[in-house]
Amino acid sequence: MHFIGKSSGVAFNGEKFTRRIILPLAALMIVAFTVVLAFVIVSADGQNRLEVEASTKLAKTALTVKTREVARNLRDYAVWEDVYNNLHLAVDVEWASTDGNVGANIFEGLGYEMAFAINSQKRTVYAVIEGKPKDVDALSLIPQGLATLLSQGASRSEPATGLLKSGEDVLIVAATGIVPPSINRSTLNPDDISMLVFAKKLDEKFLARMGEEYLLSNLVFMPAGTAEASASVPLVSEEGQDLGYITWSPAEPGYELLRLLLPPLAAAVVVLAAFAVLVVRNARRSTHALEESAKTVEAFAQTLQESEMRFRDVAEASSDWIWECDPDLHLVYFSARFSEVTGLSAASVLGKTLEQFFSSDTESDGWQLLVEGTHGQSSFRDLRCCYRDANGQSRICRLAGRPISNSHGTFSGFRGTATDITDEVQAQARATHLALHDALTGLPNRVLFRDRLNLALSGKRRNPSRVAVICLDLDHFKEVNDTLGHGAGDVLLQQLSDRLQACTKSNDTVARLGGDEFAIIQIGANQPFESEQLCRTLIEVIRAPFHVDDQELHVGVSIGIAIADMSGDDPERLLKNADIALYRAKQAGRATYRIFEAKMDQELQARKALEYDLRQAVLKHELEVHYQPLIDLDSKSIVAVEALVRWRHPSRGLVSPMDFIPLAEETGLIVGIGEWVLEKACTQALSWPQLRVAVNLSPIQFRNRDLIETVRDVLTRTGLEPARLELEITESVLINDASSALDILNALKDLGVRIAMDDFGTGYSSLGYLNSFPFDKIKIDRSFIGDMNGKDKSSAIVRSVITLGQSLNMTTTAEGVETAEQATFLTQEGCNQIQGYYFSRPIAADEFTIFLENWTGFETNLSSVAAA
Ligand SMILES: Nc1nc2c(ncn2[C@@H]2O[C@@H]3COP(=O)(O)O[C@H]4[C@@H](O)[C@H](n5cnc6c(=O)[nH]c(N)nc65)O[C@@H]4COP(=O)(O)O[C@H]3[C@H]2O)c(=O)[nH]1
C-alpha cells in the first residue's frame, strides 16, 4: 500500500522572499538614484565653479579692458597738441574747460568723473569734476597712490593705470604725460612733464554697464570687509591696499542643468518608485498568494499525511483487513492485517477469486450477494461470508467492497474490507442462547417457550396434529430447598429436566418457566389421550426418588393440561388455562393431573370474586369472632374458650372459616386477619377472667418473622396475662421447617403463652415433634372423635393419644364432642378437656357470657344428656 511520506518541511516563506529579493532591489535602486543624483549635483557644482572661474576671468578682463580704455582715452588727450599748449606750456583753463576740449565732454562723453592736469611740480593746474572745472588738488582728492602713478606715467610713454581710492569711491585712474607726437619724449625729463589724469569711478552705473557688456549680472562693488561672495574680484591698489571687490551673480549652469534634469529625474524616480511599489505589491500579492497556496498545499499534505496515518492506525489496530481484486475478481492485494488475523500468508491466497476464497454462510446469503455484487460491478456491504483460516477452521467475516476505476474511468476491480466477526457471532449466539434458555437446566425459558408455542399453534392449522400445553409444578420442592439448601434443589431440578426430556418426543418442547414450574408443548394427533398418557408417565417418573448428595429425595408433581382446540388458539390463553388446570390438580391433593375445562375458569373467577370480597370484608369490618367453650373433665367447669373467626357476608350470611381461611392463606390476608382475631380474643378474654383463650395460628402466620413481636404487642396492648393465652398450631407448621418452627415456638413459650398441637392425628403425626417440643396441649382431631362410635380403630387411636399426652405430661383435649357417649368415653379414658357441639357451638361473645353465667356444671349436663 502506498503511503505519502512526511512533507519536506520547506515551506514557501513570503517574508523571506521580500527580505531576500525585494529589499535588496529597492536598496539598489535607492543607491543608484543617490549616486546619479550625487553625480548630477557634483557635476552641476563643478559646472558652477567653472562658470565662476570663467566669469571671474571675464570680470578681471573687463576691469583690465576698462582700465585700458581709460588709458587709451587719456592717451588720446595727452598727445593732443592743444592740450600741450593750453595745459602744459600755458594753462588756459577757459580753453580747457570748453566743451569738446577737456571740459564737460570728459564726463559726459567719456564718462570720467575726474580729470586733472598736474604740472611738473605736482600742482593741479586744472581739474574738472563730473564735467565741471573745479579748483581742487588731485593729490588731496586721491591721497594714496596717485603720486606713484604720476611718476610711473611720467617715466614711460604709455599711461600708468591703477585702482585708487577717493574717499569711499574706488577709481580707475590713468596718468600719462602731456606730450604731443611732435616732441620726442625720450628727450624730455620726466620731471618736467605735465601729467594728464583721468579717473573713472567704479560706481553702480559703470559696473552695471560693464556687467551688461561682459555678461556679469548684478555686478556691484562691495567695500572691503564685507563678506565675500561666491564670484568676486578683489580690488587692490598698486601699493597693495585692499580697496574692496567687485562681485556679481555668476551664471549657474550646473543648477540650470539640475533644474532641467531634476523634474524628469524626479518624475522618473516617482514613476520608477510607483513601478517598484507596483512590482512590490504585485510581488507581495503573488508572494501572499504563493504563501497561501503553499500553506494550502502544506495543509493538504499534512491532512493527507494525517489521514494516511489515521487510516494506517485504524487499519493496523482493527481486526479488519483490506483487500483488492482485479477486474477478473482475482485477489491482488491484502493489507498486513490479513495474515495477522487469518494466519494465512497473502501469497497463498493472492490469485484466487473472491468466490473461491469466501464461501457461503449457512445462516445468511452473504456469499450469493457477493457473487451478484461483483458480477454486477456494484458496491456491497455487511455481507456475511465464511473463509477457512490457517488451521482450516471456518470463520465468519463481514465483507464490504466497492468497484474501483483507473484514470480512464474503466472498471479495474474491487477494493474493500473484511472484518472477522467469528467471535462476535459466537458471542451473539451465546447471548441469544442465554436469552432464550434457562441457565440452570439448559431448557428453553419462558420467552422461547412462547415462541415455540406460537410456532406450534401456527403450524397446527396446516397439520392435523393438536397442541397441548402441559404445566407442571413440583410438590414439596420448597421443603427440599428449605431443608437441604438451594444447591440440592438445583441438582434436583437438573435431574428433573433430564427426566422430562427423556419422557418427551423430539418435536415436543420442555421449558422451565421459573422456580419449580415447568411446561411442555406436546404435539399429538390424538389429544387429549396422548397428553394424559404423558402426564401419567411423568407422575410415575417424578415420583421415583432423586439422588442428591447421597440423599434420597421424594417429590411429586401436579400437572395441568390445556388442549389448543379446546382452549382456543391464543397462546397466552392456552398457557393460562393449563395453569388453571394445574391449580385444580393441586387442590385435588397433588401428584395428579387435570385437563382444563371451561367451568374451572368459572370457579376461578368465583374464587377471585371471593378474594375481592374478603379484602373488602377486612376493610368493612365484616369479620367477627365466635367462642366455643372447653370443659375440664376433672372439675366439670369451663376452663378455656376457643376463638373462631366468622365472616358475616352481606348476601351469603355467616361464612365458615373453612370457606375463606384457605383463601386468606393463599392471598396472605391471613396475617392481618390473624392479628385482628388475636387482639379481639385477648381483649374479650379480659371479661372472662377465669378462662384461658385459645387462638388458631395459621402456618402462613407462622412463617412470618414478625409473629413473636405481634403476639408480644397484642399482649402488651390488651394487658392479658400471657399464661391465659393458648396458641393452637397444626402439624403442617412443623413439617415445613421444623428447626425454625421450634425456635419460634420456644420464643412464644418465652413470652409465657401456652402452645397447643391442633388437629393431632390428621397430618404426619410424628411423635418426634412431640418429643422435641414440649407442647402444653394436644388436641385430638374431631374426625377421630366422630368416628369413635362403633369403630374400634378410632377409639384405640384416641385412647393411645390420651396415653401419649399423659406420658408426655401434656393436656389432652378432644374436639368435636357431640354426644354424651363420647364425653363419657373420653372421661373414662382420662382425657383432660373436651370441646364440642354437645356443650355449645361457637357463639358470639355476648351469648357466651350468658352461657358462662348459666353454666352449672358438667355433671348436670351429662346426666341430662344421659337422661335424654
Ligand atoms: N362437626 C363439628 N364441628 C365442631 C364441633 N365442635 C367444634 N367444631 C368445629 O371444629 C372446628 C374447630 O376448630 P379447628 O379445628 O381449629 O378448625 C378451625 C381452624 O383450623 C380454622 N379457623 C377458625 N378460626 C380461625 C382463626 O381465627 N384463625 C385460623 N388460622 N384458623 C381458624 O377453621 C377451622 C374451622 O373452624 P370452624 O368452622 O369454626 O370449626 C370449628 C368448630 O366450629 C362438633 O361437635 N362437631
The ligand as a Gaussian input file, in Angstrom:
#p B3LYP/6-31G(d) Opt

LIG

0 1
 N      -68.779000     -31.025000      63.269000
 C      -68.452000     -30.475000      64.428000
 N      -67.624000     -29.441000      64.420000
 C      -67.289000     -28.920000      65.623000
 C      -67.751000     -29.407000      66.825000
 N      -67.230000     -28.689000      67.817000
 C      -66.430000     -27.764000      67.229000
 N      -66.494000     -27.891000      65.888000
 C      -65.796000     -27.130000      64.838000
 O      -64.485000     -27.586000      64.825000
 C      -63.619000     -26.502000      64.461000
 C      -62.551000     -26.368000      65.444000
 O      -61.620000     -25.583000      65.067000
 P      -60.296000     -26.026000      64.404000
 O      -60.073000     -27.456000      64.474000
 O      -59.195000     -25.192000      64.929000
 O      -60.502000     -25.673000      62.902000
 C      -60.681000     -24.356000      62.517000
 C      -59.455000     -23.655000      62.285000
 O      -58.497000     -24.516000      61.754000
 C      -59.905000     -22.674000      61.312000
 N      -60.120000     -21.414000      61.971000
 C      -61.188000     -20.921000      62.550000
 N      -60.957000     -19.687000      63.056000
 C      -59.702000     -19.420000      62.760000
 C      -58.865000     -18.329000      63.027000
 O      -59.251000     -17.348000      63.653000
 N      -57.640000     -18.455000      62.593000
 C      -57.179000     -19.532000      61.904000
 N      -55.925000     -19.568000      61.488000
 N      -57.917000     -20.571000      61.648000
 C      -59.182000     -20.515000      62.085000
 O      -61.049000     -23.030000      60.703000
 C      -61.350000     -24.298000      61.204000
 C      -62.829000     -24.489000      61.210000
 O      -63.415000     -23.671000      62.095000
 P      -64.969000     -23.810000      62.428000
 O      -65.733000     -23.905000      61.164000
 O      -65.276000     -22.716000      63.303000
 O      -64.986000     -25.129000      63.070000
 C      -64.510000     -25.272000      64.356000
 C      -65.701000     -25.681000      65.189000
 O      -66.921000     -24.994000      64.903000
 C      -68.643000     -30.524000      66.802000
 O      -69.133000     -31.035000      67.793000
 N      -68.963000     -31.065000      65.576000

